Amino acid sequence: MRNRQTAILPYIFYTLSVLVFAGCSQQQTLRGVFGQQTPYEKYAAKLKDAKLDETALGKMWLEAGQHALQDSISITLPFKETGYFAAETPRALGYRIDAKRGQRLVVNLALKAAEQPAVFMDVFEAGPNTPNHVATTDSSAQRLIYEFTEDQEHILRVQPELLRSAQYTLTVTAEPTLAFPVAGKSSRNIASIWGDPRDAGARRHEGIDIFAKRGTPALASAAGTVRRVDTTPRGGKVVWLTDADRRQSLYYAHLDSQLVQEGQRVQPGDTLGLIGNTGNARTTSPHLHFGIYRYGQGATNPYPYVHQAANKAPAVTIDAELIGNWVRISPKAANIRLMPSTNSAVYQSLPRHTPLKVTGGTSSWYRVALPDGQEAYVASSVVEPASKAIKYEKLSLDMDLLDDATPKAAAKQSLPAGSSVAILGKYSAFELVRSANGELGWINQRLSLSLK
């Protein structure tokens, strides 16, 4: 099976090259054929048209894309990961993100490769059924930006084209969609938040209060049109700014003075007025009450719209030379987790010498594939390279060296009785071994072995 698959690789590579060339030279035709399809969907359609979806590699590529959506790994932003796409093993990355309305997702992908591959980056709203596609980028682009419109989990999928190898570094951050509304201040100056009780609990605070000295400029957080300049009993001197692009209105209250007129166009950073304590805030220190009202939906929490996180994505400190290679559990037992954090729930506890294939790393955590194919994270401090033998054994029977830890796996080579193998790790009924000629693979440890 493996020999047949290897034999058709040149055909697949040639066909893919033709398809890529056709995609460039017949852009108008493809636009008419594919309509509103995403670059990922267009590429998948090309594979099917060329019947490459009937090949083992083509099926693996399509299945990897679906698997990334179903078994995505939860991450906390900001996030940075380095890993490797191997040409011979189709793979897709899936990341589940707890998105907040008012945040902007920013994804940057850096690649190191002899020939830059096309990489498809797509964002989906996670739901109880099929994920809903909401954003994509051109396959040649290495940056994706998307504004979240709802408090809902989203999935980021990253997948390269077939038969291209590359080392990747993925950085995922969340930024506020609006500029901070008070000059020289930040979210650290917010003293009263969304939902705080007002009027002895009779109502809830529909905004945030940002404290500053009297006369500090209140700034436009978005480009828009001043819709209303008014004085009210509760808000005092107020300004309403229309943010038509996001279908919402921004509300500035308790101003000491208003410096704009109705109908005036403003840009982010323009001064709308000066901070004060007018209206029902006259007994408090000067501050800006800032609110956001979405068209047809009412008030929403402004905090995610203006909060700029101070922390940056942690540096990747794992041993990058181990990416693509095997490591094994070094203590008596160690936990692996679905998130790179000790706060994450334990996915499995693995015994000493369990082998894990390193597929990437973030901070001081390795992203690993278990022998059963499931991906998870393990702390770099509890694994060691699986390069030195645990022990050497002599086979008492003829055995197959398998490419996976399953009885139905394909045989990479036959090992005659009397062969000496280096045992590198153990998983379930299988051992990861290195044959005398340096080939790595799996043997069934239930078959009788005798110590050398």
C-alpha positions as CSV (number, residue, x, y, z in Angstrom):
1,M,0.0,0.0,0.0
2,R,2.8,2.4,1.0
3,N,4.7,1.6,-2.3
4,R,1.6,2.3,-4.4
5,Q,1.0,5.6,-2.6
6,T,4.6,6.6,-3.1
7,A,4.4,5.8,-6.8
8,I,1.5,8.1,-7.5
9,L,3.0,11.1,-5.6
10,P,4.7,12.5,-8.8
11,Y,1.3,12.3,-10.6
12,I,-0.5,14.1,-7.7
13,F,2.3,16.8,-7.5
14,Y,2.1,17.4,-11.3
15,T,-1.7,17.6,-11.2
16,L,-1.7,20.1,-8.4
17,S,0.9,22.2,-10.2
18,V,-1.4,22.3,-13.2
19,L,-4.4,23.2,-11.1
20,V,-2.5,26.1,-9.5
21,F,-1.3,27.3,-12.8
22,A,-4.8,27.1,-14.2
23,G,-6.1,29.0,-11.2
24,C,-3.8,31.9,-12.1
25,S,-4.3,31.9,-15.8
26,Q,-8.0,31.4,-15.9
27,Q,-9.1,33.6,-13.0
28,Q,-12.2,34.9,-14.8
29,T,-13.4,31.4,-15.6
30,L,-12.9,30.2,-12.1
31,R,-14.7,33.2,-10.6
32,G,-17.7,32.4,-12.7
33,V,-17.5,28.7,-11.8
34,F,-17.0,29.0,-8.1
35,G,-19.0,32.1,-7.4
36,Q,-18.8,32.9,-3.7
37,Q,-16.7,29.9,-2.7
38,T,-13.9,30.5,-0.3
39,P,-10.3,29.8,-1.5
40,Y,-10.4,26.6,0.6
41,E,-13.6,25.4,-1.0
42,K,-12.2,26.3,-4.5
43,Y,-9.1,24.2,-3.8
44,A,-11.2,21.3,-2.5
45,A,-13.3,21.5,-5.6
46,K,-10.2,21.3,-7.8
47,L,-9.1,18.2,-6.0
48,K,-12.4,16.6,-6.6
49,D,-12.5,17.6,-10.2
50,A,-9.1,16.1,-10.7
51,K,-10.3,13.0,-8.8
52,L,-7.5,13.5,-6.3
53,D,-10.0,13.1,-3.5
54,E,-10.0,9.4,-4.4
55,T,-6.3,9.1,-3.6
56,A,-5.2,8.3,-0.1
57,L,-3.4,11.7,0.3
58,G,-6.4,13.6,-1.1
59,K,-8.8,11.9,1.3
60,M,-6.5,12.5,4.2
61,W,-6.3,16.3,3.3
62,L,-10.1,16.6,3.2
63,E,-10.5,14.6,6.4
64,A,-7.9,16.7,8.2
65,G,-9.9,19.9,7.4
66,Q,-13.0,18.4,8.9
67,H,-11.2,17.0,11.9
68,A,-9.8,20.4,12.7
69,L,-13.3,21.8,13.1
70,Q,-14.6,18.9,15.2
71,D,-11.6,18.5,17.5
72,S,-10.2,22.0,17.7
73,I,-7.9,22.8,20.6
74,S,-9.0,25.6,23.0
75,I,-6.5,28.5,23.3
76,T,-6.3,31.7,25.4
77,L,-5.3,34.8,23.6
78,P,-2.7,36.1,23.0
79,F,-1.2,32.8,21.6
80,K,1.9,31.9,19.7
81,E,2.8,28.5,18.3
82,T,5.6,27.1,16.2
83,G,5.3,23.9,14.3
84,Y,5.8,22.0,11.1
85,F,3.7,21.0,8.1
86,A,5.1,17.8,6.6
87,A,4.4,17.2,2.9
88,E,3.8,13.5,3.3
89,T,1.2,14.0,6.1
90,P,-1.8,16.2,5.4
91,R,-2.6,18.2,8.5
92,A,-4.9,21.1,9.5
93,L,-4.7,23.1,12.7
94,G,-7.9,23.9,14.6
95,Y,-8.1,26.5,17.5
96,R,-11.2,27.2,19.5
97,I,-11.4,30.8,20.8
98,D,-13.7,32.3,23.4
99,A,-14.6,35.5,21.4
100,K,-16.0,38.6,22.8
101,R,-18.2,41.1,20.9
102,G,-16.2,44.2,20.2
103,Q,-12.9,42.4,19.8
104,R,-10.9,42.1,16.6
105,L,-9.2,38.8,15.8
106,V,-5.7,39.3,14.3
107,V,-3.9,36.2,12.9
108,N,-0.4,36.4,11.6
109,L,1.3,33.4,9.9
110,A,5.0,33.3,9.2
111,L,6.4,30.4,7.1
112,K,9.8,29.1,6.4
113,A,10.0,26.9,3.3
114,A,12.1,26.4,0.2
115,E,8.9,27.2,-1.8
116,Q,6.1,29.1,0.0
117,P,3.0,26.9,0.1
118,A,-0.6,28.2,-0.2
119,V,-2.2,28.2,3.2
120,F,-5.9,28.5,3.9
121,M,-7.0,30.4,7.0
122,D,-10.7,30.4,7.8
123,V,-12.8,31.5,10.8
124,F,-16.0,29.8,11.9
125,E,-18.7,30.5,14.5
126,A,-18.8,27.4,16.7
127,G,-22.3,26.1,17.2
128,P,-24.2,22.9,18.2
129,N,-24.3,21.7,14.7
130,T,-22.2,22.6,11.6
131,P,-19.8,25.5,12.2
132,N,-20.8,28.7,10.4
133,H,-18.1,30.1,8.1
134,V,-17.6,33.9,8.7
135,A,-14.2,34.9,7.5
136,T,-11.4,33.8,5.2
137,T,-8.3,35.2,3.5
138,D,-6.6,34.6,0.2
139,S,-4.4,31.6,0.2
140,S,-1.3,33.7,-0.5
141,A,-2.0,36.0,2.4
142,Q,-0.4,35.4,5.8
143,R,-2.6,37.8,7.8
144,L,-6.3,37.5,8.7
145,I,-8.3,40.2,10.6
146,Y,-11.9,39.7,11.7
147,E,-14.2,41.6,14.0
148,F,-16.3,39.5,16.4
149,T,-19.9,40.6,16.4
150,E,-21.2,38.2,19.1
151,D,-20.1,36.7,22.4
152,Q,-19.6,33.2,20.9
153,E,-16.9,30.6,20.5
154,H,-15.1,30.7,17.2
155,I,-12.8,28.3,15.4
156,L,-9.7,29.2,13.5
157,R,-8.6,26.6,10.9
158,V,-5.2,26.8,9.3
159,Q,-4.4,24.3,6.5
160,P,-1.7,24.2,3.8
161,E,-2.1,22.8,0.3
162,L,-1.1,19.3,-0.4
163,L,2.5,18.1,-0.7
164,R,4.2,21.2,0.7
165,S,6.4,21.3,3.7
166,A,7.0,24.4,5.8
167,Q,7.8,25.4,9.3
168,Y,5.1,27.8,10.6
169,T,4.9,30.3,13.4
170,L,1.3,31.3,14.2
171,T,0.5,34.4,16.3
172,V,-3.2,35.0,17.3
173,T,-4.2,38.1,19.3
174,A,-7.4,40.0,20.1
175,E,-7.5,43.8,19.9
176,P,-10.2,46.3,20.7
177,T,-12.2,47.5,17.7
178,L,-12.6,51.0,19.0
179,A,-10.0,53.6,20.1
180,F,-10.0,54.5,23.8
181,P,-12.4,57.4,24.4
182,V,-10.4,59.4,26.9
183,A,-7.1,61.1,26.1
184,G,-4.0,59.6,27.9
185,K,-6.0,57.0,29.7
186,S,-6.6,53.2,29.3
187,S,-8.9,50.5,30.7
188,R,-6.9,50.7,34.0
189,N,-8.8,54.0,34.6
190,I,-12.2,52.4,34.4
191,A,-13.7,52.4,38.0
192,S,-17.3,51.5,37.3
193,I,-18.1,48.6,34.9
194,W,-21.0,47.3,32.9
195,G,-23.8,45.9,35.1
196,D,-22.9,47.7,38.3
197,P,-26.1,48.5,40.4
198,R,-27.5,52.0,40.1
199,D,-30.3,53.8,42.1
200,A,-30.2,51.3,45.0
201,G,-30.3,48.4,42.5
202,A,-33.3,49.7,40.6
203,R,-31.3,49.6,37.4
204,R,-28.0,48.4,36.0
205,H,-25.1,50.5,34.7
206,E,-25.3,50.4,30.9
207,G,-21.7,51.5,30.2
208,I,-18.3,52.1,31.8
209,D,-17.1,55.1,33.8
210,I,-13.5,56.3,32.9
211,F,-12.1,58.8,35.5
212,A,-9.9,61.6,34.5
213,K,-9.2,65.3,35.5
214,R,-11.8,67.8,34.6
215,G,-11.1,69.2,31.1
216,T,-9.4,66.0,29.8
217,P,-10.5,65.5,26.1
218,A,-13.2,62.9,25.4
219,L,-12.2,61.4,22.0
220,A,-14.1,59.8,19.1
221,S,-13.6,56.1,19.3
222,A,-14.6,55.5,15.7
223,A,-15.1,57.4,12.4
224,G,-18.7,58.6,12.3
225,T,-21.2,61.4,12.4
226,V,-22.2,63.4,15.4
227,R,-25.9,62.6,15.7
228,R,-26.9,64.5,18.8
229,V,-25.5,67.2,21.1
230,D,-27.8,67.7,24.1
231,T,-28.2,68.2,27.8
232,T,-30.3,65.8,29.9
233,P,-31.1,65.4,33.6
234,R,-29.2,62.1,33.9
235,G,-26.4,62.4,31.4
236,G,-25.8,66.1,31.7
237,K,-24.0,67.4,28.7
238,V,-23.9,64.5,26.2
239,V,-22.8,63.6,22.7
240,W,-24.1,60.8,20.5
241,L,-21.8,59.5,17.8
242,T,-23.1,57.3,15.0
243,D,-20.7,54.4,14.1
244,A,-22.5,53.3,10.9
245,D,-19.9,50.7,9.9
246,R,-20.7,48.6,13.0
247,R,-24.4,49.6,13.1
248,Q,-24.2,51.2,16.6
249,S,-24.2,54.5,18.5
250,L,-21.5,55.7,20.9
251,Y,-22.7,57.7,23.9
252,Y,-20.6,60.2,25.8
253,A,-22.1,61.6,29.1
254,H,-21.3,63.9,32.0
255,L,-19.2,66.2,29.8
256,D,-18.1,69.6,31.1
257,S,-18.4,71.0,27.6
258,Q,-19.3,69.8,24.1
259,L,-16.9,70.8,21.2
260,V,-18.8,69.4,18.2
261,Q,-22.0,70.1,16.4
262,E,-24.8,67.8,15.1
263,G,-24.0,66.4,11.6
264,Q,-20.3,66.9,12.0
265,R,-18.0,64.2,10.6
266,V,-15.2,63.0,12.9
267,Q,-12.3,60.6,12.8
268,P,-10.9,58.4,15.6
269,G,-9.0,60.6,18.1
270,D,-10.9,63.8,17.3
271,T,-12.1,65.7,20.5
272,L,-15.8,65.6,21.1
273,G,-15.8,67.4,24.4
274,L,-14.1,67.8,27.8
275,I,-14.5,65.5,30.8
276,G,-16.7,66.8,33.7
277,N,-19.4,65.6,36.1
278,T,-22.6,67.1,34.8
279,G,-26.0,65.6,35.1
280,N,-26.5,63.0,37.9
281,A,-22.7,62.8,38.3
282,R,-22.3,66.2,40.0
283,T,-21.6,64.5,43.4
284,T,-18.8,62.3,41.9
285,S,-15.3,63.0,40.6
286,P,-15.1,64.0,36.9
287,H,-15.4,61.1,34.6
288,L,-16.7,60.0,31.2
289,H,-19.7,57.6,31.1
290,F,-19.2,55.7,27.8
291,G,-21.9,53.6,26.3
292,I,-22.5,51.6,23.2
293,Y,-26.0,51.0,21.8
294,R,-26.4,48.5,18.9
295,Y,-29.1,49.2,16.4
296,G,-32.2,47.3,17.3
297,Q,-30.6,45.5,20.2
298,G,-29.9,48.1,22.9
299,A,-26.9,48.6,25.1
300,T,-23.9,46.3,25.1
301,N,-20.8,46.0,27.3
302,P,-18.3,48.6,26.0
303,Y,-15.3,47.0,27.8
304,P,-14.2,44.5,25.1
305,Y,-14.5,47.3,22.5
306,V,-11.9,49.5,24.2
307,H,-9.7,47.2,26.4
308,Q,-6.2,46.7,25.1
309,A,-4.6,43.7,26.9
310,A,-1.1,44.5,28.2
311,N,0.3,41.0,27.9
312,K,1.9,39.8,24.7
313,A,2.0,36.3,23.4
314,P,4.6,34.4,25.4
315,A,7.8,33.4,23.6
316,V,8.1,29.9,22.3
317,T,10.8,28.3,24.5
318,I,10.5,24.6,23.5
319,D,13.4,22.9,21.7
320,A,12.4,23.6,18.1
321,E,14.7,20.8,16.9
322,L,12.3,18.2,18.4
323,I,9.4,19.4,16.1
324,G,8.6,16.5,13.9
325,N,10.4,14.0,16.1
326,W,9.5,11.7,18.9
327,V,9.7,12.4,22.7
328,R,8.6,10.2,25.6
329,I,7.3,10.7,29.1
330,S,10.2,10.8,31.5
331,P,8.8,10.6,35.0
332,K,6.7,7.7,36.4
333,A,3.6,9.4,35.0
334,A,2.6,12.7,33.5
335,N,-0.5,14.6,32.5
336,I,-1.3,15.8,29.0
337,R,-3.9,18.5,28.5
338,L,-6.1,20.0,25.8
339,M,-4.8,23.5,26.5
340,P,-1.2,24.5,27.1
341,S,-1.8,25.4,30.8
342,T,-1.8,23.6,34.2
343,N,-5.3,25.2,34.7
344,S,-6.6,23.1,31.8
345,A,-8.4,19.8,32.6
346,V,-6.2,16.7,32.4
347,Y,-7.0,14.8,29.1
348,Q,-5.0,11.7,30.0
349,S,-2.3,10.6,32.5
350,L,0.4,8.7,30.6
351,P,2.9,6.3,32.1
352,R,6.7,6.5,31.7
353,H,8.1,5.9,28.2
354,T,4.8,6.7,26.4
355,P,6.0,8.0,23.0
356,L,4.6,11.3,21.6
357,K,5.2,12.9,18.2
358,V,6.0,16.6,18.5
359,T,3.9,18.6,16.0
360,G,4.6,22.1,17.4
361,G,5.0,24.1,20.6
362,T,3.8,27.1,22.4
363,S,5.6,28.8,25.4
364,S,7.1,25.9,27.3
365,W,4.5,23.3,26.1
366,Y,4.9,20.8,23.3
367,R,1.9,20.2,21.0
368,V,2.0,16.4,20.5
369,A,0.2,13.7,18.6
370,L,-0.5,10.6,20.6
371,P,0.0,7.3,18.8
372,D,-3.8,7.1,18.3
373,G,-3.7,10.5,16.4
374,Q,-5.3,12.7,19.1
375,E,-3.4,16.0,19.6
376,A,-2.8,17.6,23.0
377,Y,-0.2,19.5,25.0
378,V,2.4,18.3,27.4
379,A,4.8,20.3,29.5
380,S,8.4,20.3,28.1
381,S,9.7,19.5,31.6
382,V,8.1,16.0,31.7
383,V,9.3,14.6,28.3
384,E,12.7,13.7,26.9
385,P,13.9,13.0,23.3
386,A,13.0,9.4,22.3
387,S,16.4,9.0,20.6
388,K,18.3,6.8,23.1
389,A,17.2,3.3,23.6
390,I,15.4,2.3,26.8
391,K,16.8,-1.2,26.1
392,Y,17.7,-3.5,23.2
393,E,15.8,-6.6,22.4
394,K,16.3,-9.5,20.0
395,L,13.2,-10.7,18.1
396,S,12.3,-14.3,18.6
397,L,9.9,-14.3,15.7
398,D,9.7,-12.8,12.2
399,M,7.8,-9.5,12.7
400,D,6.5,-6.6,10.7
401,L,7.7,-3.0,11.4
402,L,4.4,-1.1,11.3
403,D,3.9,2.6,10.5
404,D,1.2,3.1,13.2
405,A,0.4,1.6,16.6
406,T,-2.5,-0.5,15.3
407,P,-2.8,-4.1,14.2
408,K,-4.1,-3.0,10.8
409,A,-1.2,-0.6,10.1
410,A,0.9,-1.0,6.9
411,A,4.2,-2.8,7.2
412,K,7.3,-0.6,6.5
413,Q,9.6,-3.6,6.4
414,S,9.9,-7.2,7.6
415,L,12.2,-7.9,10.6
416,P,13.5,-11.5,10.6
417,A,13.8,-13.5,13.8
418,G,17.1,-12.7,15.6
419,S,17.0,-9.1,14.6
420,S,18.1,-6.6,17.2
421,V,15.9,-3.6,17.8
422,A,16.2,-0.5,20.0
423,I,13.1,0.0,22.2
424,L,12.3,3.8,22.3
425,G,8.9,3.8,23.9
426,K,5.8,1.8,24.8
427,Y,2.1,2.5,24.1
428,S,-0.7,0.0,24.8
429,A,0.3,-3.3,23.1
430,F,2.9,-1.7,20.9
431,E,6.5,-0.6,21.2
432,L,8.2,2.1,19.2
433,V,11.5,0.7,17.9
434,R,14.4,1.5,15.7
435,S,15.6,-1.3,13.5
436,A,19.3,-2.1,12.8
437,N,19.2,0.1,9.6
438,G,17.7,3.1,11.5
439,E,14.1,2.8,10.5
440,L,11.5,3.8,13.1
441,G,8.2,2.0,13.5
442,W,6.0,-0.1,15.7
443,I,6.0,-3.8,16.7
444,N,3.4,-5.7,18.7
445,Q,4.9,-6.3,22.1
446,R,2.5,-9.2,22.8
447,L,4.5,-11.3,20.4
448,S,7.2,-13.1,22.2
449,L,10.5,-11.3,22.6
450,S,13.7,-12.4,24.2
451,L,16.2,-10.1,25.7
452,K,19.4,-9.7,23.8
